[in-house]
Amino acid sequence: MKKILALLIAAGVSLSAFAAPESFTSDANHTFARFEYSHFGYSIQQSRFNNTSAKIVLDRAAKTGSVEAVIDTKSVDTGSKLFDSHIQGEDFLDTAKFPTITYKSTKFNFKGDTLASIDGNLTVKGITKPVTLTVTSLHCADHPMMKKLACGANATATIKRTEFNAGKYAPNVGDEVTLNFSIESIKD
């Protein structure tokens, strides 16, 4: 009986240790925010921000977490320096006044053991709107090079740029913008 009790206590200790929230910091070389939109119906234009950072807290056992992401708007990369400066202008991102875009979660939503979506607030040009990110993948495992726990995820959402005072040329240049986030993070 004492052995069974000792095993149960040991199991309880290890389970509670596993249930603790874990904090992660994004890997700058593998974390990017991308956006895409229709350009007069001719093509879907795809661009990204080269500097995106995030702090994540994840408690997989309790099915909770949080994320705070910051995007450097001056790091926009359309593939054209001329167009980068156009996107940074006041008709679009107005990076002189608004050097960052932020996303702060309010709730992680799980389906079973799978993180399905994240509710939160997106702030662009000083305007904050609720945005739900659909999580398309989440993978946590020991990183083979860092020798620490790492988590990576992909998430997507669609917003209307006119709602963030960035709607010049809409609807000819698509008002709907698809946001794609790729993040890799290392446990603190």
N, C-alpha and C positions, 0 to 999 in steps of 0.2 A: 504494500500500500504506500509506503514511504517513497518507493521508486516511482510509482505512478504520479504521486503528488509532486515530486521533484521534476519529473518530465513536464507536467502541466505548467508548473511555475516557470521552467526554462522556456517552454513554448510561448507562454504569455509575455515574457520579457522580450523574446525575439520578435514576436508579432507587434508589440507596442513600439519597438525600435523601428520596425519597418513602416509603421503608420505615421511616423513623424514627418512633418513637412520638410521638403528638401529645397534648398535655394540654388539657383543656377544663374550664370552670367553668359550672355551670348558670345559666341566666337565671331569676331569681326570679319574674319575671312570667309565665313560660311553663312552669314546672315544678311539677307537682302529683302527689301520691299520693292515690288514691281507693280506697274500699273499698265493697263491697256484700254484702248478706246477706238471707236470707229472714226476713221478720217474720211469724211464726206461719203462714206459707204464704199470707198475704193479698197481700203485695207484696214486691218486691225493693227494699230501702232502699238508697239511694246517698248517700254522704257523701264528704268530702275533707278533706285537711289543707292549710291555706292556706300553710304555710311548710315547704318541702322544698328541700334543697340537695344538690348532688352534685359530686364531682370525678371526672372520667373521663379515662382514658388509653386511646387507641385506636391500634393499629398495624394498619391494614387490609391492608397487604402481608404482614406476618408472621402475620396472623390471630390476634392476641392483644390483650389489653386488661385493664382493671380499672375498677371503679366502687366508690365509697364514697358512700353516700347517708345523710343525716340528716333525719329527720322530726320536727318540733316537735309533740309530742302535744297541747300546749295550744292548737294552732291548728286543732283538729278543728272542722269546720263541717258540721253536720247540717241546717242551715236553721232550727234552733230553739235559742235560747240556753239554754232549760231542758234540752233533750235534750243539748246540748253538755256541760253540767255533769254530767249523768248519765253520759255516756260517759267523762268525765274521772275519775269516781269510782273507788274501789279495786276494785269488782266488775268493771270493764272495763279501762281504760288506766292507772288510778292515776297520773295525771300529777304529783301532788305528789311521789311517790317516783321516778317514771320519766319525766322530761320529754322523752325522745327515744326514737325507734325508729331502729335503724340497719340498713343492709344493706351487706355487704362481699363483693364477688365473690371467687371462688377460681379461676374459669376462664371464658373466653369460648369458646363452641362455634360454629363456622362450618360451614355446608353450602355447599361451593363458596366463592364470594366473599360469601355472605350470612351475617350474624350471626343465628343461629337461636335461641340461648338463652344464658343466663348462669347458671352455678352460683355459689352463694354462701351466706352465713349471715345470717339475719334475726334480730335481737334485739328482743324485745318484753317489757317488764316484767322485764328482766334474764335472760330465758330465750332461749338461742340455739339455733336449729334450721336445718338445711340447707334451702334453698329454691331451686328452679330457676325463673328467670323465662323465659317464652317471649317472644321478641322478635317483635312483629307488624309492626314497621316500623323502618327506620333510613335516614335520609337526611342526607348531608353535602354541603354546597355553600357557595359564598361567600354570606355574608349581604348582601342588597342595601342595608341601612342601616348596618350595623356595618363593612362593608368588610373582614371577616375571615371565615375559615372557620368555619362553624357546623355542628353535627350535632344532629339531633332524633331521638327514638326513642319508641316505645311498647312496653310490656312488661306481661305479666300472669302471675299465679300464683294458686293457691288454697291456702289454709292452713286449719287447724282452730284456732279460737280457744281451745278447751279445752286445747290443747297449750301455750298461752302464759299460762295462769292467768287467762283472761279469758272464762270460759265460763258466766257466770250466765245462767239461763233456757234453756240448751241442753237438749234439742234443739228446744224449741218456737220459740225464736229461733235461727235456723240456726247450727250449729256451723261450717259451711263459709263462709269469707269469701273472696271474690274480690278480689284486689288488682290495681289498674291504675295503672301509672306512665306519665306523659307528661313527657318531658324535652326541653328545648331548651338547648343549651350553645354557648358561644363559645370559640374557641381562645384559650388564654392567650398 
